Amino acid sequence: MATDTERLRRLIDAAEVVIWDFDGPICRLFAGYPAGQVAADLIAWLERGGRGGLPAAAGPDRDDPHAVLRAVGRRQSAPGLVAELEERLTQDELRAAVSAWPTPYADPLIRTWTAVGARPAVATNNSPRAVKRYLESRGLLGCFGPHIYGRTRELGSLKPAPDTLLRALRARDVDPSAALFIGDAATDHEAARQAGVPFLGYARDERKRELLRDAGAEAVVDSLEPLLRLVRGT
């Protein structure tokens, strides 16, 4: 346990900028508005009106709205279709933001870490509009200011591509080694690896922990409470 604590302390002490994934470390976006239903609605919309549905070879997780987006993006769909699909998902995320569940300890950790000098940002595959709506509802938007880097209609920029992380690093004018990315998925770990940013995994259950460990994440926590204790001690 001491080794884990020291590893966390080193990550915290080195982090001038803390970059957060959104859905997972900050909140459970689809807690009250199931992601599986959102994905099913997107697929049904694609299958109506001659839009062609999902390419069979893509093999996405049909319960993951972002997998649906990636599959459509990979088949080089018409820009108008991509834009309309992305906007439909954005509207679903905006509705979900109203009923999202805060991740335990995330709110006080963000506030405390900001108060002691860290500069936060968000790097996410979600719509930045949904992120802003949620953060505003929690009184956290002032901590992040404009530093919310989310999905665009360039679907090739979705994580595991490092695009959102690189945008956050440039805007915060920080070397990758002086940042920390907190994420809950293998795609987050891969994006951090490509961007050269130290990574801390957040796993709310054993399945998430195993996926992060299998992806190569060395530091993984199942609660943000140890981080809050360490940050309060700085």
C-alpha positions in Angstrom: 0.0 0.0 0.0 2.9 2.4 0.8 4.2 1.8 -2.7 0.8 2.7 -4.2 0.6 5.8 -2.1 4.1 7.0 -3.1 3.3 6.4 -6.7 0.2 8.6 -6.4 2.2 11.2 -4.5 4.8 11.4 -7.3 2.1 11.7 -9.9 0.4 14.5 -8.0 3.6 16.4 -7.2 4.7 16.4 -10.8 1.3 17.5 -12.2 1.1 21.2 -13.1 -1.9 20.5 -15.3 -4.4 17.8 -14.5 -6.4 16.6 -17.6 -9.6 14.7 -16.9 -11.5 12.3 -19.0 -15.2 13.2 -18.4 -17.5 10.2 -18.4 -16.0 8.0 -15.6 -13.6 10.0 -13.6 -15.8 13.1 -13.2 -19.3 11.5 -13.5 -21.3 8.6 -14.8 -22.9 10.5 -17.7 -25.4 7.8 -18.7 -26.3 6.7 -15.2 -29.9 7.9 -15.6 -30.1 7.7 -19.4 -28.6 4.4 -20.5 -25.8 4.4 -23.0 -27.1 1.2 -24.5 -30.4 2.8 -25.4 -28.6 5.8 -26.9 -26.5 3.5 -29.1 -29.6 1.5 -30.1 -31.4 4.7 -31.1 -28.5 5.8 -33.2 -28.3 2.4 -34.9 -32.1 2.5 -35.6 -31.8 6.0 -37.0 -29.0 4.8 -39.3 -31.1 1.9 -40.5 -34.0 4.1 -41.4 -34.2 6.2 -44.6 -31.6 4.2 -46.5 -28.7 5.3 -44.4 -27.2 1.8 -44.5 -26.9 1.0 -40.9 -23.5 -0.1 -39.5 -20.9 -1.8 -41.6 -20.8 -5.4 -40.7 -17.0 -5.5 -40.7 -16.7 -2.8 -38.1 -17.9 -5.0 -35.3 -18.5 -2.2 -32.7 -19.8 -2.7 -29.3 -23.5 -2.0 -30.0 -24.0 -0.7 -26.5 -21.4 2.0 -26.9 -22.5 5.2 -28.7 -18.9 6.2 -29.5 -18.3 2.8 -31.1 -21.2 3.5 -33.4 -19.6 6.9 -34.3 -16.3 5.3 -34.9 -17.8 2.6 -37.2 -19.6 5.2 -39.3 -16.4 7.3 -39.5 -14.4 4.4 -40.6 -16.6 3.7 -43.6 -15.9 7.3 -44.9 -19.6 8.3 -44.8 -20.8 11.5 -46.3 -20.0 14.6 -44.2 -23.7 15.4 -43.9 -24.4 12.0 -42.4 -21.5 12.2 -39.9 -22.6 15.7 -38.9 -26.2 14.7 -38.3 -25.3 11.5 -36.4 -22.8 13.5 -34.2 -25.5 16.1 -33.4 -28.0 13.4 -32.5 -25.5 12.0 -30.0 -24.7 15.4 -28.7 -28.4 16.0 -28.0 -28.6 12.6 -26.2 -25.5 13.6 -24.1 -27.0 17.0 -23.2 -30.1 15.2 -21.9 -28.0 12.7 -20.0 -26.0 15.5 -18.4 -29.1 16.5 -16.4 -29.3 13.1 -14.6 -25.6 12.2 -14.5 -24.2 10.8 -11.2 -21.1 12.6 -9.8 -18.2 10.3 -9.3 -17.5 10.0 -5.5 -15.0 12.6 -4.4 -14.6 14.1 -7.8 -16.1 17.5 -7.0 -14.0 18.2 -3.9 -10.9 16.8 -5.6 -11.3 19.2 -8.5 -11.9 22.2 -6.3 -9.1 21.4 -3.9 -6.5 20.5 -6.6 -7.4 23.8 -8.4 -7.1 25.7 -5.1 -3.6 24.4 -4.4 -2.4 25.5 -7.9 -3.1 22.7 -10.4 -4.6 23.8 -13.7 -7.4 21.5 -14.8 -8.6 20.6 -18.3 -11.0 18.0 -19.8 -10.1 15.8 -22.7 -13.0 13.6 -23.8 -14.8 11.9 -26.6 -18.1 13.4 -25.3 -19.5 16.7 -26.6 -17.9 19.7 -25.0 -21.4 21.2 -24.8 -22.6 18.3 -22.5 -19.4 18.6 -20.4 -20.1 22.3 -19.9 -23.7 21.7 -19.0 -22.7 19.1 -16.3 -19.9 21.2 -14.9 -22.0 24.3 -14.7 -24.7 22.3 -12.8 -22.1 21.2 -10.2 -20.5 24.7 -9.8 -17.3 23.4 -11.3 -17.1 25.2 -14.6 -15.1 28.1 -13.1 -12.3 25.6 -12.3 -11.9 24.6 -15.9 -12.8 27.8 -17.7 -12.5 27.3 -21.5 -10.2 24.3 -21.2 -12.7 21.6 -22.3 -11.5 19.7 -25.3 -14.1 17.3 -26.6 -15.5 15.6 -29.7 -15.6 17.3 -33.0 -17.0 16.0 -36.3 -13.5 14.7 -37.2 -14.3 11.3 -36.0 -10.7 10.1 -36.5 -9.7 12.4 -33.6 -11.7 10.4 -31.1 -9.5 8.7 -28.5 -7.4 6.5 -28.6 -6.1 9.3 -30.9 -4.3 11.9 -28.8 -6.0 14.9 -30.4 -8.0 16.1 -27.3 -5.0 15.7 -25.1 -2.7 17.5 -27.4 -5.1 20.4 -27.7 -5.2 20.6 -23.9 -1.4 20.6 -23.6 -1.1 23.4 -26.2 -3.7 25.6 -24.7 -2.3 25.1 -21.2 1.3 25.6 -22.6 2.7 22.7 -20.6 5.2 20.0 -21.3 3.6 16.5 -21.4 5.8 15.3 -18.6 4.3 18.0 -16.3 0.7 16.9 -16.9 -1.4 14.0 -15.6 -4.3 12.4 -17.5 -7.0 10.7 -15.4 -9.0 8.2 -17.5 -11.1 5.0 -17.1 -10.6 3.2 -20.4 -7.9 1.5 -22.5 -8.4 4.2 -25.1 -7.6 6.8 -22.5 -4.3 5.0 -21.7 -3.4 4.8 -25.3 -4.1 8.4 -26.0 -1.9 9.4 -23.0 0.9 7.1 -24.2 0.8 8.7 -27.7 0.8 12.2 -26.2 3.6 11.4 -23.7 1.5 12.2 -20.7 1.6 10.3 -17.4 -1.6 8.3 -16.8 -3.7 7.5 -13.8 -6.5 5.0 -14.3 -9.8 5.2 -12.5 -11.6 1.9 -12.3 -15.0 1.8 -10.5 -15.2 -2.0 -10.7 -13.0 -5.0 -11.2 -13.8 -5.3 -14.9 -12.6 -1.7 -15.6 -9.4 -2.4 -13.5 -8.6 -5.5 -15.5 -9.1 -3.7 -18.8 -6.8 -0.9 -17.7 -4.1 -3.3 -16.4 -4.3 -5.3 -19.6 -3.8 -2.0 -21.5 -0.6 -1.4 -19.6 -1.7 1.1 -17.0 0.7 1.0 -14.0 -1.2 3.3 -11.6 -4.9 2.5 -11.1 -7.3 3.5 -8.3 -10.8 2.4 -7.5 -11.6 5.6 -5.6 -10.6 9.2 -5.9 -10.5 9.5 -2.1 -6.8 8.7 -1.7 -6.0 11.5 -4.2 -8.1 13.9 -2.3 -6.3 13.1 1.0 -2.9 13.5 -0.7 -3.9 16.8 -2.4 -5.2 18.2 0.9 -1.8 17.4 2.4 0.2 19.4 -0.2 
